Structures are given as C-alpha cells and as structure tokens.
Amino acid sequence: MKSGFVAIVGRPNVGKSTLVNQIVGEKVSIVSSHPNTTRFNVRGVCNRTNAQIVLVDTPGLHRPKSALGSRLNDAAVASLSDVDVVVAIVDATGAIGPGDRVVIKRAVEAAVRGGVKLGLLVVVNKTDRARSEDVLLRLATASDAVGAVLDEIGGASILENVEYFPLSARTGEGVEGLIEAVIDRLPSGPRYFPDDMSSDVGEAMWVAELVREQLLSVVRDELPHSIACRVTEWEWPRIRCEIVVERDSQKAIVIGRGGEVLKAVGTAVRRQLRPGAYLELFVKVEKRWQGDEGALDRLGY
C-alpha cells in the first residue's frame, strides 16, 4: 500500500483545480476562467486499490498586488514544504513566461530540499487546445527551465529523475499516466482518509466556495478579486452566506436588477447541495478588504 501528499502548483489559470477534480473523479475544487479562483489549499483524495493520493490544490503563484495576493502566494509556497511529490503545471496554449519560471524554480527547489524521497513531475496542460508543435515546444522549454534551476542551485546530482507529461485535465487524456507516475513515487504507508472521503473541505466552506464560483460565472471581469464569501449561519436546512465586496457599485452588480443575479446564483448553488437546503445570500460592503489584514483574518485567508 502506498500513500502520500502531492502538491499541485502553477501560475493562475493553468488548470490546477481542473486536474485535481479529474484525478479525484469528482468536483472537490471550484473552477472558473478567472485567475486566482482557488484561494485555499484544498485537499482532494484519490483512492486506488493499491494507493491513496492526497492532492493539495494551491492558489496560483503570481505577482501580488494586495495583502490577499501575498497570503495566497504564501499558502501555495507553504504547501511545498511537507509533501512527497510536486506537480508543476504550465499551459500548452501560451509561451512559458516569467511567472511559469518562478513556479518551476519553486518546485525544483522544493524537490531538491526533499532529496530522493521527493518526486518532481512537470505537466504541460491543455493539450486539447494547442497544436502538437506548440506542446513539444512547451515541453522542451520546461525541460530547459528545470535544467537551468538545477544548474543554478547545484541540485542536478540530487534530483535526477524529472518526468514530463503532456495532458488535458479537461478531457482526461494523458491523466492516467500522470497518476501512475505519482503512485510510483509515493512511499509505503497507510490511508490518511477513509475510502469514501474525497476532500477535507468542510460543508460550510464548500457552500461559500460554490457561491463564489457561481458569482464568478455571471459578474463582470472587474469584480472577481473583490468578491469573498463565507457562511455565517448554519442551522440545517437553513444556510446564510455573506458575500463581501469592496464598493457600493459592486454590491449593485452582485445583487443585479431586481435581485436577478443573487436569485440565479442561489438556484445554481442549491442544485449542488443536499435536497431541502434553504440558502440565504446577503451582500456586504467592506471597503478595501483585500488589503486589510484584520478583514483577511475574519474571512479565513
């Protein structure tokens, strides 16, 4: 029996959460087309007959513009400190840029610190949306980036076996090969979670994240980073969820004309909850909460 923890890292919007959901086999992390959708280290559990993989879905590494951004980066980097395998993801549909190189450097450094017990796997994702020649170019560029970091830190003798995987997290093509490579690198050990458990996310946080996911699908592009959600009351079947924005104008957008946005969001979320759930949504303005350390603490970041 093998078991262990696997950190999934990458810059925003490369498909980390989609890959975690694909490996687990169900939705354990919210997804959207907006960067920095993932704000917490979400653990998804993949159970096989001979192994249990605990996947840590991390916030995207980026250049922070607020206290929230700094905390998200800190959470992602911290996830690399105590895992058995690191999976670094780059996007096949765009050139590997400075942000990707930062991700690769962090991943390589973590793998070198872990020594031979730690595995490094590099994923080129979204192959279903890229030309084959572009995928090959991304693989070569990623390999060069890994080699450059190893030369810089003198880790080539420690980290000898880096593997590369072109795949599509959305369609699942190529994902099984990655899973097999992860299991091969895991140490022997017990199951950390029951067989029927797919995530460590509590119900309250999951509902709040579902609300934020649905809001991201309908509000304008300038709002995603300004929205935070938290469940403030839970007396089943009644759930009260607070939506926090930074300006009165944003509150009006989230509510929508005649409350149409909140109604649509509530309906979409209830479809994903246990039957009988009564969800109440409230919108609150908390100016500049992304830069307020106290507000970030209250919101759980």
C-alpha positions in Angstrom: 0.0 0.0 0.0 1.3 3.4 -1.0 0.1 6.8 0.2 1.3 10.4 0.3 0.7 14.1 -0.4 1.1 15.7 -3.8 1.3 19.5 -4.2 -0.2 20.9 -7.5 1.4 24.2 -8.3 1.3 26.7 -11.2 0.6 30.2 -12.0 -3.1 31.3 -12.1 -5.5 29.8 -14.6 -3.3 26.9 -15.8 -5.8 24.3 -14.8 -4.7 23.1 -11.4 -8.2 22.7 -9.9 -9.5 21.0 -13.1 -6.6 18.5 -12.9 -7.4 17.8 -9.2 -11.0 17.3 -9.9 -10.2 15.0 -12.9 -7.8 12.8 -10.7 -10.2 12.6 -7.8 -13.1 11.8 -10.1 -15.5 14.4 -8.8 -15.6 18.1 -8.1 -13.7 19.0 -5.0 -12.3 22.4 -6.0 -14.2 25.2 -7.7 -13.2 26.3 -11.2 -13.6 29.4 -13.4 -11.9 31.2 -16.3 -10.8 33.9 -13.8 -7.2 33.9 -12.4 -6.8 33.2 -8.7 -10.1 31.3 -8.4 -8.5 29.0 -5.8 -7.8 30.8 -2.6 -7.3 28.0 -0.1 -5.2 24.8 -0.1 -7.9 22.3 -0.9 -7.1 18.6 -0.4 -8.7 16.1 -2.8 -8.4 12.4 -2.2 -7.9 9.8 -4.9 -8.3 6.2 -3.8 -6.9 3.3 -5.7 -6.7 -0.3 -4.6 -3.0 0.0 -4.0 -2.7 3.6 -3.1 -4.2 6.8 -1.7 -3.1 10.1 -3.3 -3.8 13.2 -1.3 -3.8 16.1 -3.8 -3.2 19.7 -2.5 -4.7 22.2 -4.9 -3.0 25.5 -4.3 -3.6 29.2 -5.2 -1.8 30.3 -8.3 1.6 31.8 -7.8 1.6 35.4 -9.1 2.9 38.9 -8.5 0.8 40.1 -5.6 -0.9 43.5 -5.7 -2.6 43.3 -2.3 -2.3 41.6 1.2 -4.7 38.9 -0.1 -2.4 38.2 -3.0 0.6 37.9 -0.7 -1.3 35.5 1.5 -2.3 33.3 -1.5 1.3 33.1 -2.6 2.4 32.2 1.0 -0.2 29.4 1.1 1.0 28.0 -2.2 4.7 28.1 -1.3 4.0 26.6 2.2 2.3 23.6 0.5 5.6 22.6 -0.9 7.3 22.1 2.4 5.8 18.8 3.5 4.7 16.7 0.5 6.0 13.6 -1.2 5.6 14.7 -4.9 5.4 18.1 -6.5 3.5 18.6 -9.8 4.3 21.8 -11.6 1.8 22.8 -14.3 2.4 25.1 -17.3 -0.1 26.0 -20.1 0.3 24.5 -23.6 -1.6 27.3 -25.2 0.9 30.1 -24.2 4.6 30.7 -24.1 6.4 29.8 -20.8 7.0 33.2 -19.3 8.5 34.7 -16.1 5.6 33.5 -14.0 6.0 29.9 -15.1 9.7 30.1 -14.5 9.1 31.2 -10.9 6.7 28.2 -10.4 9.3 25.8 -11.9 12.0 27.3 -9.7 9.9 26.9 -6.5 9.0 23.3 -7.5 12.6 22.4 -8.3 13.9 23.9 -5.0 11.3 22.0 -3.0 12.2 18.7 -4.8 15.9 19.2 -4.1 15.2 20.0 -0.4 13.2 16.8 -0.2 16.1 14.8 -1.7 15.5 11.4 -3.3 12.2 10.8 -1.4 10.5 13.7 -3.3 9.4 13.5 -6.9 9.1 16.3 -9.4 6.6 15.9 -12.3 6.1 18.7 -14.8 2.7 18.9 -16.6 2.0 20.7 -19.9 -1.8 21.1 -19.7 -4.5 22.0 -22.2 -3.1 19.9 -25.0 -6.6 19.6 -26.3 -6.5 23.3 -27.2 -2.9 23.5 -28.5 -1.1 22.4 -31.7 1.2 19.4 -31.4 4.2 21.5 -32.3 3.4 24.0 -29.5 3.1 21.2 -27.0 6.5 19.9 -28.0 8.0 23.4 -27.7 6.5 23.9 -24.2 7.9 20.5 -23.1 11.4 21.5 -24.4 11.2 24.9 -22.8 10.0 23.5 -19.4 12.9 21.0 -19.5 15.4 23.8 -20.2 13.9 25.8 -17.3 14.2 22.9 -14.9 17.8 22.3 -16.0 18.7 26.0 -15.5 17.4 26.0 -12.0 19.3 22.8 -11.2 22.5 24.3 -12.5 21.9 27.4 -10.5 21.3 25.7 -7.2 23.6 22.7 -7.7 20.9 20.2 -7.4 21.4 18.1 -10.5 23.0 15.2 -8.6 20.1 15.1 -6.1 17.2 15.4 -8.5 18.0 13.1 -11.4 14.6 11.9 -12.4 12.2 14.6 -13.5 9.3 13.4 -15.7 7.2 15.5 -18.2 3.5 14.9 -19.0 1.5 16.5 -21.9 -2.1 16.1 -21.0 -5.6 17.6 -20.9 -7.1 18.0 -17.5 -10.4 18.9 -19.0 -10.8 15.8 -21.2 -8.7 13.5 -19.1 -6.4 12.5 -21.9 -3.0 11.6 -20.5 -4.0 11.9 -16.9 -3.8 8.2 -16.1 -0.1 8.2 -17.0 0.4 11.0 -14.5 -1.5 9.2 -11.8 0.7 6.1 -12.4 3.9 8.2 -12.1 2.6 9.8 -8.9 1.8 6.4 -7.3 5.2 5.0 -8.3 6.9 7.9 -6.4 4.8 7.6 -3.3 6.2 6.0 -0.1 4.7 2.9 1.5 2.1 4.0 4.1 -1.5 3.8 5.4 -4.5 5.6 4.1 -4.8 9.0 5.6 -8.5 9.4 4.9 -11.5 7.0 4.7 -12.1 5.3 1.4 -15.4 7.2 1.0 -13.9 10.7 1.6 -12.9 12.8 -1.5 -12.0 16.1 0.2 -11.1 17.6 3.5 -13.2 20.8 2.8 -15.9 21.3 5.4 -19.5 21.8 4.3 -19.6 25.5 5.2 -16.5 26.4 3.3 -17.7 24.3 0.3 -21.0 26.2 0.2 -19.2 29.5 0.4 -16.9 28.5 -2.5 -19.8 27.3 -4.6 -21.4 30.7 -4.1 -18.2 32.4 -5.2 -17.9 30.1 -8.2 -21.3 30.9 -9.4 -20.8 34.7 -8.9 -17.6 34.5 -11.0 -19.6 33.0 -13.8 -22.0 35.9 -14.1 -20.3 39.1 -12.8 -18.2 41.4 -14.9 -14.4 40.9 -15.2 -13.5 43.7 -12.8 -15.2 42.0 -9.8 -13.7 38.6 -9.3 -10.8 39.6 -6.9 -13.2 41.9 -5.0 -15.6 39.1 -4.0 -15.3 37.0 -0.9 -17.9 34.6 0.5 -18.3 33.0 3.9 -21.1 31.1 5.6 -22.1 32.9 8.8 -25.0 30.7 10.0 -25.7 27.0 9.6 -28.8 25.5 11.1 -29.7 22.9 8.5 -31.6 23.2 6.3 -31.1 27.0 6.6 -27.7 28.3 5.4 -26.8 32.0 5.5 -23.9 33.0 3.2 -22.4 36.5 3.3 -20.9 37.9 0.1 -18.3 40.6 0.7 -17.4 43.3 -1.9 -15.4 46.5 -1.7 -17.7 49.2 -3.1 -21.4 50.0 -3.3 -21.3 49.9 -7.1 -20.0 46.3 -6.8 -22.8 45.4 -4.4 -25.4 46.6 -7.0 -23.7 44.4 -9.7 -23.8 41.3 -7.4 -27.4 41.8 -6.5 -28.5 42.5 -10.1 -31.6 44.3 -11.3 -34.4 43.2 -9.1 -32.2 40.7 -7.4 -31.8 38.6 -10.5 -28.1 37.8 -10.1 -28.5 36.6 -6.5 -31.5 34.6 -7.5 -29.6 32.9 -10.3 -26.6 32.2 -8.1 -28.8 30.8 -5.3 -30.6 28.5 -7.7 -27.4 27.2 -9.2 -25.8 26.5 -5.8 -28.9 24.8 -4.4 -28.7 22.3 -7.2 -25.3 21.1 -5.9 -26.5 20.8 -2.3 -28.3 18.1 -0.4 -32.1 18.2 -1.1 -34.1 20.6 1.1 -31.3 23.2 1.6 -32.6 26.8 2.2 -29.8 29.2 1.1 -29.9 32.9 2.1 -27.5 35.2 0.3 -26.6 38.7 1.7 -24.2 41.2 0.2 -22.0 43.4 2.5 -19.6 46.2 1.6 -16.3 46.1 3.4 -14.0 48.7 1.8 -10.6 47.6 0.7 -10.9 44.2 2.4 -8.2 42.7 0.2 -5.6 45.0 1.8 -6.9 44.8 5.4 -5.1 42.2 7.5 -8.0 42.1 10.0 -10.6 41.5 7.3 -8.5 38.8 5.8 -8.3 37.0 9.1 -12.1 37.2 9.6 -12.7 35.9 6.1 -10.4 32.9 6.7 -7.5 33.8 4.4 
